[in-house]
């Protein structure tokens, strides 16, 4: 069955307001519930990259991220953690202080980030931003063994391009890498329906099902129980047809 990555936003300005976590006690409660509901990974972000936003500086990001990681490591040492950051210096600090964890980089990467990931030999989520062409050579150049491919929904440029990318996403399976999809409550879900991030839970699950049909192996989500149910039903259908 596909795996679930739960979103933990340690920010006051993420696009989906109910996902904002502002203190360690709330963080631990949300994290423990996510694991109990079936999450395989916890993805902690401390710098919002919502559309048209201005990212906070690295110092502010670290001030939010460091206590969050410390709290999670102390109370949930066995949890599989991922950090959502595009800054190599943040990744370096997190790995030095808290040990190996997944690096989820929505920027598309840079040489410094690749060096850090190679040195620490940790999984790296590489966001393609919709560019599905000629990935093989870049993967070889990066020389990173444990790569997860993320098509970059929400960062491609328009809702239409997001859907074009989703329709072609099954092509990524040829590279033999896990495929992570993050469409949860994003504009490609709610805008075509005249909804809002708060009112598009059901529509999000529709896109999760489509993503699974297109080869997704990890879903990055706000709503863990519903995503788990979608994966279970897809798995049941898949077994009947294969």
N, C-alpha and C positions, 0 to 999 in steps of 0.2 A: 504493500500500500504506500501511496505517496506520503512524504513526511510533512510535518507542519512546523513552521517557524513563527513564533508569536512575537508581535511587535510590542516593544516597551519603549515608549517615547518619554524620555526624561527631559522634556521641553515644555515651555508654556505656550507654544505657538504652532504646534502641529496642526495640519489641516482638519483632522478629525478630533474635535474637542474632547470627547470622552476618553480618548487614548492618552491624554496628557497626564504625566505622573510627576508630581512636584515634591515628594519627600520619600525617604527610604522606607518608612513603614508601609506606605501605599505600594511602593515598588515591590516589596517582598510579598505582600498579599496578592497582588496581581500576578506576579511570577509563579507563586505556588499554585494559584488557581489554574493558570495556563498549563502547567505541567500536569496537574490533576485531571484537566479536561482533555489531555492527549497531545500537548505540544512536545515536539522532539528537540526544539532549539528555542532559545530566548535571544532575540535580536535587540540590543540596547542602542538607542540613538540619542545623542545629546545636542544635535544641531539640525534643526528642521531644514529640509530641502523642498518644502512645498512650492508649488508654482508661484513665480513672481516674488519670492522671498529673498531677503538679504541674509545670507548665513552669518551667524555670530562668529566672533574671532576664535582662534584656537584656544586662547586662555579660558574663555567662557565655556567653550565646549568641554575642556578637560575638567573644569571645576564642577560641571554637572556629571560628567561620566565617571570620574574617579570614585566618588563616594557610592555611586550606583554599583559599580563593579565590586567594590570592597564589600558592600552589604550582601550582594548576591554570593560572592565567594565564601563569606563567613557563614551564611545561613543555608546555602544550597550548593555545597562544594562539588556535588556530582552533576550539576546541571551543565548542559552543553551550551556555551555562550557564544554569541556573535556580536561584534560591534559594527555599527553602521556609521562609518566615517570615510571621508574622501581625503583626509589629511594624513600623510605618512608619519608626521611627528606624533600624532595622537595614537596611531596604531603602534608605533614604537614604544611609547610610554606604557600603553596598556599591556603589551606583551612582556615588557621588562618587569612591571610590577605585579602582574596577575597571571602570567604564564600563558601557554598556548590557548588560542581561541580562534574562531572564524573571523576573517576580515571581510566585511561586506562593503564594497567600494562602488558607489553609484557613479563615480566620475568617469569610468572607463579606464582608469589606471594611469600610472606614470612609472618611469624607471625606478625612482626611489621607493615607491610602494612595492614594486615587484622584488626589489632587492631585500626589503624587510621580510616579505612573505617567504622568499626563498631561504633566507637565513634561519628563520624560525620554523620553517617547514610546516606551515599551518594552511588550512583550507582557505581559498580565496574566491569570493564571489565577484566575478568579472562582468560588469554591466556593459552590454554591447550597444545600448541606445538605438536599437532597431537595425543596426548594421549586421546582417546575417551572412555577408559575403566573405569569402576567403579567410576564414577564421583559423584554419589549420596552421598556416605559416606563422601567424602571430602567437598561437599557443606554443609552438616550438621555440620561438624567440624568447618568450617569457620564461621558459624553462621552469615552470611551476607545475608540480606533479598533480596537486589536488585542486582542480579548478571546477567551479560551478558556474554555468552560463546563465546570465540573466538578460533577457531581451530588452529590458529597460522601459517597460510600460510606464507612461506618465512623463518620460523624459525625451520622447522621440520627436515631439513637435506639434502634434495635433491628434484629436480623437480618431480621425480617419486613418492616419498613419499607424496609430496604435492597433486598429483593427486589421489593417493590412499586414502588420507584423504578426499578429496572432494567427491570421489565416495561413501564414507561411512558417510558423514556429516549428512545425514538425521536422523541418529540414535540419534543425539543430541536433536531432538524434544521431545523425551520421558521425558526430564527433565523439560519441561515446562518453559524454560528460553528463553529470546531473544537470537538470534544467530547473531553475528557480523562477517562479512567477509571482510578482507582486502587483496585483490589481485591486486589492482590498479597498473598497469604498472610494476609489479614485474617480477622477472626472470622466474617464472613458466608460465607467459604469453608470454614473448618475446623470451626466449631461444629456445623453440621447433620450433619456426618459423624463427629463424635467424634474429630477429629484435633487437631493442634497446628500452630502456624505452621511448624515444622520439617518436617512430614510432608504438607503439602498442595500440593506443587508441581503434581502432575497435576490436582488439582481447580481450582487457580488457572487453569490453561490452559483448562479447560472454561468458566469464567466469562469469561475473556478472549474466547473465541470467541462467547459469548452477547452480550458487550458490543459486539463488532464487528458482529454481526448487528443490534444496536439502534442503530448509528450512531456508535460510538466511532471517533475518528480518531487519537487518541494513547493509548497504554497506558503507565502509570507502573508500573515493575516492579522487582523484586529480581533476577529471573533473565532476563537479556537473551536468551541463545541460544534458550531455550524459547519466549519470547514472539515472537521473530522467526519461528520455525518456525510458530507458530500463525497469525501474520499471513500468512505465505506460503501456507499451506494454505487459509486463508479466501479469499485473493485468487484462488487457483486455482479454488475452488468458485464464487466470485462471477462470474468471467469466464464460467463455463459456464452461468450462469443469467441473464445480462444481455447 
